[in-house]
């Protein structure tokens, strides 16, 4: 059943080890169970955790970013990883949580994610597509802490399922090229109901599904991939104050306002609706595919 295109050959050793650690041998163990369990971890666990914490604390469920929703997100990350390891009989290391120099991997991912969205911001501001205005108030310190904790978990949760869980399991059955494409497709589809979604945002979601997938393919590290995703969203939504895939955070240091054409500024979808992100995504895909490959491959 395994098929591999030369585009993804030779397989980097970190990802090859992750695929080798998949214990299940049937289509149910490699595809069906991971798919439905992954959906449950992505959608059900955050919702259940949020409701339980809200009931215990009396907090309103109307706020998108709250202590309840943040706790629900962390419940989903930790509880989801535990469930995955128990049901699919794999280790935390097999998901990409290798404890060796984990803090260095987290730092690398965080710097990469925040640096890339910082580059996008600089291009949009210089071209006049976006303007920034300082809006931070010390009164919002608690809300800021909630937002930071929320996004640190949110990016990691998505990478846990799409890359740490699905990619090696799907690669074991379908081959790594199909696994990379499928996880990028599902990553985009799961954002399909977000406000402001259009052709360019959808293309960018697929592209960055490929970027995060290739980053995991290269490194086999969820510390790096998850931190990069979290830092991208955190910097975009909380530091710069743009919409994150069409959603507003409600708390920010700066406020980004679209002042240029929608195809350049991203309009109501945020920076991820901009062709600047499209160009960045294409460059990153090429770099992640080509850098470090043997000559002539």
N, C-alpha and C positions, 0 to 999 in steps of 0.2 A: 504493500500500500504506500510505501514511502517514495516520494518524488522530490528531486532537488535540482534546481537550475544552477548553472555555473556562476550566476551572479552572486550566490551566497556560498560559494566554495572557494577555498577550504573553510570548514566551520571553525570559528575561534574556539580554542580549548575551553574557556569558561562556559560557553553555551553548550558545547558538546557534553561537558560533565553534567550540566543540568538535565539534558535530555536523557543521559544514561542513568540518572537517579530516579527517573519515572519508573515506578514499580509495577503498575498495572500492565497487562498484556492484551486485554480485550478492547474492543471498540467502546464498550461501556466504561471501562476504567480510564481510557485515554481521551475520550471525547464526550460521551453523554453525561456521565457524572460530573466531570469538571465544568461542563457548560452550565448545567442547571444549578450546581452548588455555587459557581461563580456569580450567576445572576442573583442568587439569594444573598450572597455576601455583599454585593454591590447595592442592592435595592432594599432588601428586607431588614438586614441587621442595623443599618443606620436609622431606619424608621422606627424599629422596635426599641432600640437604645434611646432614641430621642423621646419617645412617648413615655417610657418607663421613668427616665430621669425627670421629665416634666411633671409627671404625676407625683413623684416623690418630693419635688422641690416647690411645686405650685407655679412653675414658670409657664408663661404663655407659649403655645405652639405656633403662634402667628409669626414670630420672628424667624427669619432665615438663619441668621447668625446669633446664637444664644448659647448659654452654658449647656442647655439640654441637647441642642443639635451638635455641639462640639463633643460632648460626652458620647453621644450616639455614634459619631464618626470614629472616635477612638475605640469604642466597643467593637465597631465593625472591623477595624484594622487588626486589633489584638485577637478578638474572638474569631474573626474570619480566618486569620492565619492559623489559629489553633484548630479550627474545624477542618480546614484544608489538610493540615498535616495528619489529622486523625483519620479522616475519611479516605484520603488517597494514599495514606501510609508513606508519606515522605517527610523528610526532616525540614527544619527551618532553613538549614543551609541549602537544601535543594531548591528552596524558593528564591534564594539569593541573599539571605541574611547570614552571611559568613561573618563570624565575630572577629576574624583577623583584621586589624586596622579598620574596624567599622567606622570609627569617628572620622578617619581621613577620607573614607569613601563618602560619608554624609557631607562633609565639608566640600569635597570636589563637586558633588552633585548640586549642592546649594549654590555654590559660586557659579557653576555653569548655567543653571536655570535663571538665576537673577541677572547674571551678566548678559545673557541672550535677550531677555525681555527689556533690559536696560538699553541694549543696542537698538532694538526696535523703537523704543521710546525716543531715543536721541534722533533717529532718522525722521520720525513723524513730526517731532517738534521743529527740527531744522527745515523741513520741507513746508512747514506751515499747515500740515494736515491736522495737527492737534496742538492745543494750547494747555499749559499747566498753570494751576493757581493753588497756592498754599492755603489749606483750609483746616489744618490740624488744630485741635483745642485740647488742652490738658484734661478737660472735663470728660473726654472720650477715652481716657486711658484704659478703663476696664473693658470697654467695647473693643479697643485695639488688641488687648491681650486675648480676648475671646476669638477674634478674627485670625490672629496669628496661630493659635492652637488648632483652630478649625482647619485652616489650609495646610498646616503641617501634616495633618492626618488625611485630608481629602485626596491630595495627590498620591500619597503612599498607598491608599486604599485602591485606587484605580490601577496603579502599577502592580500591586499585589495580585490582582485578578487577571488583568490583560496580559501582562508580561511574566510575572513570577509563576503563575499557575497555568494559564492557558497556553502560552507559547511553547514550553517544553512538552506538555502533554499532546497538543495538536501536532507538534513537529514529530513526535514519536510515531504517530499514526499516518499523517498526511505528508510529512516532509517539512523542512524549515521554511521554504519559500511560501508555501500555502499557509503555514501557521502565522508568518509575519503579515501576510496580506489579510487573513481572516481577522486577526486581532486588531489591525488598523481599521478595518471595515466596521467591526462591532464597536470600537471606540468612537467612531464618528456617528454611527447610528444611535448610540445611547445618548447622544447630545441632540438628537433630532427634534425634540420638543422645545429646545431653548429659544428664548425670544430673539428675534432678529436674524435667524438662520437664513442664509441664502447660498448661492453657488460658491462664492469665494470662501465664506466661512466653512462650508462643508468640505471643500477641497483642502483647506488648511487643517481641518480636523483629521482628515485622512493622512495628510502629509506628516503631521506631528504624531499620529499613531505610528507611522513608519519610523519617524525619528526616535521615539522612545523605544520602539521595538528593536531597532538597530543598535541603540545604545545598550540595551540589555543583551542583545546578541553578541555584542563586542565584549561586554564586561562580565555578564552573568551576575551582576550585583543589583539587588533591589535598593540597597542603600544609596547608590549613585542615581539610579533611574527614578526612584521614588522621590528623592530629595530634589532632583532637577525639576520634576513635575510640580512638586509642592512650591518650590521657590519661584518658578515661573508664574503660577497663579497668585501666590502671596504678593510678589512684587507688582504684578499687573493690577491686582484688585485693591490692595491695601496701601502700598507705597505710592504708586502712580495714580490710583483712583480711577482706572478704566473699568469697564464691564469685563467680567471674566466669562467668556463664552455666552455673552448676552445677559449675564446676571450681575446685578450691582451688589457690592458688599455692604454698603450702608455706613462704613467707617473707612477713613482714608487720611493719609498725610497730605497728598496733593489731590487735586481734582482735575482729571483729564477731560477736555471738551473737544469734540470733533469740530474742526473749523474748515476742513478741506473736503474734497469729493469723497463720497462714501466708499468707493473702491480703494481709496488711499488711506483714509482715516479709520475705516472699519465700521463707522457709523454706530448704530445701537448694539452691535454685537461685540464691540470693543476691538482691541488691536488684532485679535485673531480673525477679524473680517477684512484685514488689509492685505494688499498685494505685497507689502513689505514682508509680512510674515510668510507669504507664499514663496517669495524669493529666498528667504532665510531657510525655510524648510527644504527647498530643492537643494540648496548648497550643502546643508547638513546631511541629507540623504546620500549625496554623492561622496562627501568626505567620509562618512561612516562606512560606506561600502568599499572605498578605495584605499584609505590610509592604512598602511601596515600590511597590505597584501603583497604576496611575492610577485616579483617582476614577471610579466607575461601572463598573469592569471586574470 
